[in-house]
Amino acid sequence: MQFSPDHRDRIADGTITVSYRLWSRPKVKVGGVYRSGSVMIEVDEIDLLPFSSITNEDLARTGEPDVETLRRRAAHAGPINDDTILYRVEFHVVSSPDNTSG
């Protein structure tokens, strides 16, 4: 999954764990592991829901300061209204090149 460069550090440290995507079909699958910058993330959950149903908790987990900023970021694939259906992707970091065993 691709993320904006300004989000990569917060994804790597586990601060960002939810992303909303305006896709015509899912581009990831639950249980799939994907590179995101310097880390690998695993998708835990994918849901379809209207933009208007985004909770304050999920908003905080996206790393965006408010819903309008999230709307603008997610709208790169087209306009997003309150009733626009988006994919909600929940994920966690599974590995990092900085991880060492010892």
C-alpha positions in Angstrom: 0.0 0.0 0.0 1.3 3.4 -0.9 1.1 6.3 1.6 2.1 9.9 1.4 5.7 10.6 2.5 4.5 12.7 5.4 2.7 9.7 6.9 5.4 7.1 6.6 7.2 7.7 9.9 3.9 7.5 11.8 2.9 4.3 10.0 6.3 2.8 10.9 5.9 3.7 14.6 2.4 2.4 14.8 0.6 5.7 15.2 -1.3 5.4 11.9 -3.3 2.2 11.7 -6.3 3.0 9.5 -6.5 4.3 6.0 -9.6 5.2 3.9 -9.4 4.6 0.2 -11.6 5.5 -2.8 -11.1 2.3 -4.8 -13.3 0.8 -7.4 -12.3 -2.6 -6.0 -10.1 -3.7 -3.1 -6.4 -3.5 -3.8 -5.3 -5.4 -0.7 -6.7 -8.4 1.2 -7.1 -9.3 4.9 -4.0 -11.1 6.0 -2.0 -9.7 3.1 1.5 -8.2 3.9 2.6 -5.2 2.0 5.6 -2.9 1.9 5.0 0.6 3.1 8.1 2.7 3.0 10.7 1.1 5.3 8.2 -1.3 7.0 5.9 -4.2 6.2 2.3 -3.9 7.2 -0.4 -6.6 7.5 -4.0 -5.9 6.7 -6.3 -6.8 9.6 -9.7 -5.7 8.3 -11.3 -4.2 5.2 -14.8 -2.6 5.3 -16.9 -0.6 3.0 -18.7 2.4 4.5 -19.9 5.9 3.7 -17.5 8.8 4.4 -20.0 10.3 6.9 -19.6 7.3 9.2 -15.9 7.9 10.0 -15.6 8.1 13.8 -13.4 10.5 15.8 -11.4 7.4 16.9 -10.8 6.3 13.3 -10.0 9.8 12.3 -7.2 9.9 14.9 -5.9 6.6 13.7 -5.6 8.0 10.1 -3.1 10.7 11.3 -5.3 13.5 9.8 -6.2 16.5 12.0 -9.8 16.7 10.7 -12.3 15.1 8.4 -11.9 17.7 5.7 -8.2 17.0 5.5 -8.9 13.3 5.3 -11.5 14.0 2.5 -9.0 16.0 0.5 -6.3 13.3 0.9 -8.6 10.4 -0.1 -10.1 12.3 -3.0 -7.1 11.9 -5.3 -9.2 9.2 -7.2 -12.4 11.4 -7.4 -14.7 13.6 -5.4 -15.8 12.4 -2.0 -19.2 13.4 -0.6 -20.6 12.4 2.8 -22.4 9.4 1.1 -19.4 8.3 -1.0 -18.5 4.7 -0.1 -14.9 4.2 0.8 -12.7 1.2 1.8 -11.7 1.4 5.5 -8.4 -0.5 5.8 -7.1 -1.4 9.2 -3.5 -2.6 9.5 -0.5 -3.0 11.8 3.3 -3.1 11.3 4.7 -6.6 11.1 8.4 -5.9 10.5 11.0 -3.2 10.0 14.5 -3.3 8.7 15.5 -1.8 12.0 14.2 -4.9 13.9 17.1 -7.1 15.0 17.0 -10.3 16.9 19.4 -10.9 19.6 
